[in-house]
Amino acid sequence: MDQTPTFNRALVEKYDRPGPRYTSYPTAPQFHQAFAADDYRNAARASNEATPPKPLSVYIHIPFCKSLCYYCACNKIITHKTERAAEYLDYLKREIAMQAALFDRSRKLTQLHLGGGTPTYLSSEQLADLMATLHQAFNMDDSDDHEFSLEVDPRTISPQQIQELRALGFNRLSFGVQDFDARVQAAVNRIQSEEQTRELVEAARAAKFKSVSVDLIYGLPLQTVESFDTTLDKIIALRPDRIAAYSYAHLPELVRAQKLIRPEDMPPPERKLELLELTIRRLTAAGYVYIGMDHFSLPDDELALARANGTLQRNFQGYSTHADCDLIGLGISSIGKVGDSYSQNVKELSQYYARLNEGLLPVHRGYQLSEDDRIRRDVIVALMCHGRIDFAAIEARHGIHFTEYFADSLAKLDEHVADGLVRITDQALELMPQGQLMMRNVAMAFDAYLGGEQRGRFSRTV
């Protein structure tokens, strides 16, 4: 099946509406404080007793940044006081010890991701200390078949430090670029040169990182088709293994930093669609494969191979090529997925420190999935990862009759079928080329909470 997206302007405009990104199902707005630390411990205990127990994945949130990027909606702390990071690391090490005690030592930690904020706010020595703590606490996979990644702000790191990261066991890097245009960079307060990024990409290749990714954002203030085309020229010339091109969600009423962007600098809505169309056309013409949800990769990259052979996974860290893991979230605001539960840590630094000082896990809220949640999660993951829902596979795993169980959901897709976004047969639901960009809209038909109990605001689907 052709998985290359076809850009149909009329359909994109029709279906571009707010909706979840489905890094989980149910989505984070459904998490609640009735799910407490005891529930999390019970989930960890049950996960140890699974046959066989899943491997482990760890996400660590490093919230610190040295400067404020006006577009950023992440949970971050802007400070030049590096001693704050040292204090945070001390508390993080406490949480690592508490969390590791909940999981059998025999379980391999095969995935690790550091996000932020700016993970490279930490010095090389602090990162080495963090990795040593993880090795002491967990049964780390040191074979280099693991997937150990971190997000890198090119303004905070040198080529020499790239070598040091590889020596620590990291084998995947994601560089934040967003846009190379000087006017756009000034408008969002993120000034970085093309040369900085090029030097680091070359250093990552010299250090034999398995995958180098670059993040872009379209829809930023002062972006034009011409200026972003120039940025794409430069990115394509760098030839990263993966490219993530995110749609900018301008919500100044919710994200305080975005109030610093001048309203008159924001591009009109039609510009954003022009930028998306340009991005798809340029990247696919340059040989990149559309993975889904803003992501592109070279055809020989693990993501593209996993997409083709049906082994692609999706979680809070995005797309992954590894088997489904139990995900442990560490640090403020981190989200975990253990067994059939989700959990999220407290979001404020003071609360995080207070919980750990009392010897308590910093879990703030979470969610225990019902049987219906598990079925719908399975369906949505299949759609988001493979662009296809095989009815017989779902029926075999869950003991249901697909078309009967999801009669209401399938009825909601009548218009999508008529518009050529999806094809539904007796055996499967498949995304068509012009439906690839609207996979979130299709997934929404299987979401039991939308329009009812679903809370929260979402970004637009395209």
N, C-alpha and C positions, 0 to 999 in steps of 0.2 A: 504494500500500500504506500502511495506517495505521501510523505509526511512534510513536504515542503509547503509552507503556508502561501496561500494566494491572497493578495491584498485586494479586497473589494471595498472601495470607499463607501458605497451606500450601505453595505451590510455592517461595516465597522461602525459607522455613525449610528446605525439603528440599534446595535447591541452594546454600545459603549455605555455602560451604566455601573453604579457601584456594586461590588461583590467581593466575597472572600478570595484570598489567594490559595487557600486549602493546603497550607503547610501542615495542617492537622484537620481532622474531622472528629468530633465537632470542633469548631474554631474557637480561638482564645476568648472571645466575648462570652462564651458559655461557661468558662471556668468560674468557680465560686469558692467562697471562704469556708463553706461547710466541709470541703475536702481539706484535711489538716495533716500534720506531720505523721500522726499515727496511721492514717490511710496510706501515706507514702511508704512507711515502713512495711505495712502489710503487702503493698504492691511489690516492693523489693523482695520480700520473703517468698512470695508466690513466684516471682520471676526466677529465683534460684531453684525452685522445685520443678520448673518446666522441663519437659523431656524432648530434646535436649535444651538446656538453657541457652538463650541467645548470647552472642558476643556483646561487648559493651562499647558504647560511644560516649564521648564526653564533649560537652560544649562549655567553654569558659568565657564569661563576659568581662572584658577589661574596659571600664567605662570612661577612662580619662582621655582627653584631647588637649592639645596646646592652643588650638584656636577654634573658633566657631565657624562651621560651614553653614550658611544661612538656610540651605535647603533641608538639612538633616533632621529627621524625626526620631533618631535613635535615642536610647537612654544613655546620656553622656554627661560628663562633668568636665567643664573647661577650667584648667588650672595649669600654672607653671610651677606649682609647688610639688616637686617630684617626691617629697617625703610622704605625700598622700598616697602615692602608688605603693610605696614601701609598706605603709600601714595596711593598705588593702591586701597586699600580698600575704602579710602575716595572717590576716583573718581568712583569706582564701585557703591557705594551707590547713587551717583548722577545719574548714568545711570539707576539704578533700579527705582528711582523715575520718571525719564522721560519716561521710558518704561511702567511702571505700569499705568501712566496717559492715555495711549493709549487704554487700555483694560477695558471693563466694570468690575466693582468691583464684580458683581454677578458671574463672571466666576471663577470656582474653579481651583486652581493650584494643580494638582494631581501628577505631575512628576517633579523631581528636580535632576540634576546631576552636580556634581563638577568634572571637569577634569583639566588636566594640560599638562606640568608642574607637580607640586606636590601640590595638594590641602591641604595636611597636613603640608605644609610649614607654613600655617597660624597657629597661636597659638589657644588653646582652647577658649581663650577670644575673639580673632578675629573672629573665626567661630561662636561663640555665637552672636556677634555683627552683623555679616552678616545675620544669620538666623532671628534675631530680626527685621532687616531692611526689609527682605522679608515678614515677617508676617505683618508688618505695611503697606507695599505697596500693597500686593496681598491678595486675599481671599484663604488662604492656607488650604488644606485638612489636618486636624489634627487627622483623624480617625485611622491612621495606615494602612488603606487600600491603602494609597498613595504609590508611588515608589520614595523614596528619597535615592539617592546613591552617593557615592564618591569614587574616586580612592585613594588608600593608598600605600605609600612607607613604607614598614615595618621598614626601618631604621630611620624614622622620628617621630615615635609615640610609646606610651607605652600602656600596657593593660588598665591602668586607663583611658587614653584618649579615648579608644574604648568605655568604659562605658559612657563617656561624650558625644560622638557622638550620641549614642543611645538616650540619654536624650534630645538631640537637635532635635530629630525626624527622623534621618537617620535610615533606616531599611534594607539597602543593602550596602555591601562593596565589593570592588574589590582590591585584593592585588597583586601588581606587584612582581613577582618572577623571571621569564624568565628562569633561570637555577640555580640549586644548586651546580653545579660543580665548585670547587675553581679556576681551570685554566681558565674556560670560564668566570667566574665572573671577574677575573683579566684582561682578554683580552678586556672586554668591560667596565672596570672601574665601576663595580657595585658589591661591596662586601657586602653580607648579609648572615647571617647564617640561617640554617634550623630552629634552635631553636627560632630565632626572629619571623619567620613566624608562627611556631606552637603555640607559646604563644599568638599571636594576633588572630589566628583562634579560639583558645579555649576561649579567652576573648570575641570574637564576639558571640560565641555560648552561653556563660554564660549570655551575655547581651540580648540574644534572638533576634539577627538580623535575618530577614526572609530569607536572602540569602547571602551566602559568596562565592565569586568568586576568582579564581586565574588565573593570566595571565602567559602564557609560550611563549617562542619564539624558533622556530627551524630554523636551518641554521646559527646560530651564530658561530663566530670563535672558533676553537678548539673543537667544539662539535663532539662527536662520537656516534655511535649507543649505545655502551656500557655505556658511561657516561650519555646520555640522558635517557636511560632505568632506570638508578639508580635514576635520578631526578623524573621520572614518578612513580617509586616505592614509593618515599617519598610523592609525591603529592596524589597518590591514598590512601596512609595510612592516610593522613589528611582528606580525604573524603569531599572536598568542594562541595557545591551544584552545582556550575558551574565551568567549565574550559574553558578558551579561549586559543587556541594554534595557535599563529600567525606565518606566514611565514616571515622570515627576508628578507627585500628588501635592498640589499647592493648597494647603489647609491652614492658613495663618491664624484662623480662629481656634485651632487646636494645637498648633505647633508654634510656640512663641518665637523661635528663631526666624521663622519664615516672615514674620512681620517686618523684618529688616530688609526684605526684598521690596523694591519700589513697584507698586502696582502697575505703573505705566511701562515697566520693563517686561512684564509678562507677555508671552506670545499668545495670539488668539487661538481658540480651540482647534481651528482648522490647520494651524501650523503644526501642532503636535501630531496630527494624523499624517501630515506631509513628511515629518521627520521619521515617523514609524515606517512609512512606506519606503522612504529612502534607505533606512537602516536594513530592512529586510532585503531589498533589491541589491544593495552593495555587498552585504555579507554573504548572501547565497551565491551571488555572481563570483565572489572571491573564493568559493569552495567550502564555506562553512555550512554545517548541517544545523537545521533548526531542531532543538531538543524539546522546547516547550517553555512556557512561562518566562519569556525574555531571554532565554539562554540559547547560545549557539556554540558549536565546537567544530574543530577540524574533523574530517571523516575518520581519521585513525586514532582519535582520542577515545579514552575509555567510555566517556559519556555517550558518544555517538555509537560506539559498538554495543553498549548496553541497551541503548534505545532500539537498535536494530534486532538484537537477539532476545529482547523481552525481559532483561534482568535489571532494568533501571529502577531505582528506589527514590522516594521523596520523603523528606522530613523537615524539621525546623531549620536545618542547615542547608536546605535546598535539595538539589538532585545529587544522588550518590550512586556509585557503582557497586557498593558493598551490600552484603545481605542485610536484611532488617535487623537492627540492633536495639537493645534497651539503651535509651539515651538519658544520661545524667547531666542535668543543668547545674553549673556552678557559678557563683557570683551573683551580683544583684540583677534582678529581672529575668534571669535565665529560665528557660522552659525545658522540662524533661519529659520523656515518654517511657514509662516503665510498665511492661505488661500492657494491660488494657486501661491505663490511667495516664493522665497528663498532670504535671505539677509546675508551678511557677514560684520562684523566689520573690521575696520582698523587693520593692523597687528603690527604696531609699537607703543610702549608705548608713545612716544612723540606725535604722531598723535592723539592717543586716548585722552590724556590729553588736547591737543589743541582744539579738537572738543568740549569736554565737557566744557572747560573754556569759549567757545563761545556760550554755551547753545545749541549746536547742537547734534543730535544723531550721534554716531560714525559709522554709516552705510557707508561702502566703495564701495560695489558693490552688485549685486543681479541678480535676474532673475524672469520674469513674465511668467508663463507657458501658452502655447497655448492649444487649444482643443486637438490637436494631442499629445502634451506632456502629458496631463492628461490621455489620453487613454493608452499611452505607459507606463507611470508610474504605472498605475493600473495593467497592465499585468506583468511588471517586479517585482512589490511588491508581487503579487500572486506567482510568481515563486520562489522568494527568501525566502518567508515566509512559503509557503505550498508545494513547489515542484510540483505544479500542476496549470495549467491555465484552468479554466472552461469557455469554449467559451460562453455558454448561459448567464453566470453571467456578463461577459464583455459586451455582446451584449445588455442585459437589461439595464445596467447602462449607456451605451454610445450611444445606437441607431445605431449600426453598424452591418454589417455581418462579423463575425470574419475572416473567411477564405478568404473572398474577400479583406477586409481591410489590412490584414497581409499576402497576397499572397507572396510578396517578402521575408518577414521575414521567413515564413515557408519553402520557397524554399532554403534558406540559411542553413536550418537544415537537409537537405537530408543526408549529410555525418554523422551528429550526430545520426540520426535515424539508418543508416546503421551500425554504430559502437556500437549501443545498449545503447547510452547515454539517449535517450528520446524515448517515444512512443507517436505517434500522431494518434488520432482517430477522428471521426466526432464530438465528444463531448468535447475533452480535449487534452491538452498536459501534459504529466507526465514525471518527471525525473525518470529514472530507477536507481537501486542501484549503478551501476558503473558510472552513470552520476551525482550523488549527489555532488561529488567534483568539477565537471565542471559546476555548475549552472551559474557561471558568464559567461562562454563561451556561454551558451544557451541564457542568457539574452542579450548578445551582439547582437544577431540576431534581436532583437526588438529595438535596439538603432538607432535612425534616424541620429545621428550625427557622428557615427564612420565611419572613412574613408572619411569623408567629412568635415563638419564644426567642428568636435571634435578637441579640442586643449588639450595640456598637456601630461604628461607622467604618466603611470600607473604601479602599481606593477604587478607581474605575477599572473595568475589566480589560480595557485595551489601552 
